[in-house]
Amino acid sequence: MLVLIAVAPGCGDPESQVTTAETEGLYLDIGGLKYQIQMSRYLNPNDTEDREYLIGAPESAKKPRADEILFGVWVRVQNTSDAARRAADTWEIRDTQDNIYRPIPIQTDINPFVYAPQTVPPNTVVPLAATAAGQGPTQGLLLIFRIKEDSLQNRPLELRFSTGANGQVGTYNLDV
């Protein structure tokens, strides 16, 4: 008896997984999950909408220094497998001078828009459609960074993320 097995191109092939994107909006395959940057932009703590995104942040983070800006990145994570998978827990923005910025800590129990590392159930997208973040204009979960204004000249700014120190790394060039 002869058995033929057909494999779709790129299916399960680690070399076909996309881990770097030159722009936002493209899907990256990291740790068995699909990540997509929905949007990124400057945040203005004096703006009504942006002020709401900062609920649960330390007071010191809500008012950047004169040489800093607040920068938001909205991310969507999709698990297309039949097994639960852990989403990225390490995020940073790097400029071309190797300055590194990490998200400011925000209390996720009082801010429904903020990204928190979590286990994504099988065949699920986070944010869940029935949540404030899932119904919001970006349909993504928010990471907020405090960045030196000088770094905006050292582009491209790269958003790097992974699950744990030994996890696969995803990289986006941010639209700044």
Secondary structure in CASP SS format (residue, H / E / C, confidence):
PFRMAT SS
TARGET T0000
AUTHOR 0000-0000-0000
METHOD secondary structure of the structure
MODEL  1
M C 1.00
L C 1.00
V C 1.00
L C 1.00
I C 1.00
A C 1.00
V C 1.00
A C 1.00
P C 1.00
G C 1.00
C C 1.00
G C 1.00
D C 1.00
P H 1.00
E H 1.00
S H 1.00
Q C 1.00
V C 1.00
T C 1.00
T E 1.00
A E 1.00
E C 1.00
T C 1.00
E C 1.00
G C 1.00
L C 1.00
Y E 1.00
L E 1.00
D E 1.00
I E 1.00
G C 1.00
G C 1.00
L E 1.00
K E 1.00
Y E 1.00
Q E 1.00
I E 1.00
Q E 1.00
M E 1.00
S E 1.00
R E 1.00
Y E 1.00
L E 1.00
N C 1.00
P C 1.00
N C 1.00
D C 1.00
T H 1.00
E H 1.00
D H 1.00
R H 1.00
E H 1.00
Y H 1.00
L C 1.00
I C 1.00
G C 1.00
A C 1.00
P C 1.00
E H 1.00
S H 1.00
A H 1.00
K H 1.00
K C 1.00
P C 1.00
R C 1.00
A C 1.00
D C 1.00
E E 1.00
I E 1.00
L E 1.00
F E 1.00
G E 1.00
V E 1.00
W E 1.00
V E 1.00
R E 1.00
V E 1.00
Q E 1.00
N E 1.00
T C 1.00
S C 1.00
D C 1.00
A C 1.00
A C 1.00
R E 1.00
R E 1.00
A C 1.00
A C 1.00
D C 1.00
T E 1.00
W E 1.00
E E 1.00
I E 1.00
R E 1.00
D C 1.00
T C 1.00
Q C 1.00
D C 1.00
N C 1.00
I E 1.00
Y E 1.00
R C 1.00
P E 1.00
I C 1.00
P C 1.00
I C 1.00
Q C 1.00
T C 1.00
D C 1.00
I C 1.00
N C 1.00
P C 1.00
F C 1.00
V E 1.00
Y C 1.00
A C 1.00
P C 1.00
Q C 1.00
T E 1.00
V E 1.00
P C 1.00
P C 1.00
N C 1.00
T E 1.00
V E 1.00
V E 1.00
P C 1.00
L C 1.00
A C 1.00
A C 1.00
T C 1.00
A H 1.00
A H 1.00
G H 1.00
Q H 1.00
G C 1.00
P C 1.00
T C 1.00
Q C 1.00
G C 1.00
L E 1.00
L E 1.00
L E 1.00
I E 1.00
F E 1.00
R E 1.00
I E 1.00
K E 1.00
E H 1.00
D H 1.00
S H 1.00
L H 1.00
Q H 1.00
N C 1.00
R C 1.00
P C 1.00
L C 1.00
E E 1.00
L E 1.00
R E 1.00
F E 1.00
S E 1.00
T C 1.00
G C 1.00
A C 1.00
N C 1.00
G C 1.00
Q C 1.00
V C 1.00
G E 1.00
T E 1.00
Y E 1.00
N E 1.00
L C 1.00
D C 1.00
V C 1.00
END
